[in-house]
């Protein structure tokens, strides 16, 4: 069981912004990845828009895509 502090930290992480241009949160990103069979940054940009602005978040988004790909094997 998680401590109250750990729960708050997890919640704060889920609400953190992963794409500043489009204000996409980690929670929105994870929900989108769970609901769609997204494998590439291009697909992610098409579905949710994350990464479609300045591209500074691409390295973070690619990390999430890599984790998603490993979990789907």
MOKA-V652500 format. One record per backbone hydrogen bond with DSSP energy under -0.5 kcal/mol. NH is the residue of the N-H (numbers start at 1). CO is the residue of the C=O. E is the energy in kcal/mol with one decimal. If there is no record, write none. Layout:
nh:NH co:CO e:E
nh:NH co:CO e:E
This chain:
nh:7 co:3 e:-2.4
nh:8 co:4 e:-2.3
nh:9 co:5 e:-2.6
nh:10 co:6 e:-2.4
nh:11 co:7 e:-2.4
nh:12 co:8 e:-2.5
nh:13 co:9 e:-2.3
nh:14 co:10 e:-2.2
nh:15 co:11 e:-1.4
nh:16 co:13 e:-1.6
nh:18 co:24 e:-3.1
nh:19 co:24 e:-1.6
nh:23 co:19 e:-0.9
nh:24 co:19 e:-1.7
nh:25 co:23 e:-0.5
nh:26 co:16 e:-2.4
nh:27 co:14 e:-2.8
nh:29 co:25 e:-2.3
nh:30 co:26 e:-3.0
nh:31 co:27 e:-2.4
nh:32 co:28 e:-2.3
nh:33 co:29 e:-2.7
nh:34 co:30 e:-2.1
nh:35 co:31 e:-1.7
nh:36 co:32 e:-1.7
nh:38 co:36 e:-1.6
nh:44 co:40 e:-2.2
nh:45 co:41 e:-2.7
nh:46 co:42 e:-2.0
nh:47 co:43 e:-2.3
nh:48 co:44 e:-2.5
nh:49 co:44 e:-1.1
nh:49 co:45 e:-0.5
nh:52 co:49 e:-1.8
nh:58 co:55 e:-1.4
nh:60 co:57 e:-0.7
nh:61 co:57 e:-2.6
nh:62 co:58 e:-2.6
nh:63 co:59 e:-1.3
nh:64 co:60 e:-1.8
nh:65 co:61 e:-2.3
nh:66 co:62 e:-2.4
nh:67 co:63 e:-2.2
nh:68 co:64 e:-2.5
nh:69 co:65 e:-2.5
nh:70 co:66 e:-2.2
nh:71 co:67 e:-2.1
nh:72 co:68 e:-1.2
nh:73 co:70 e:-0.8
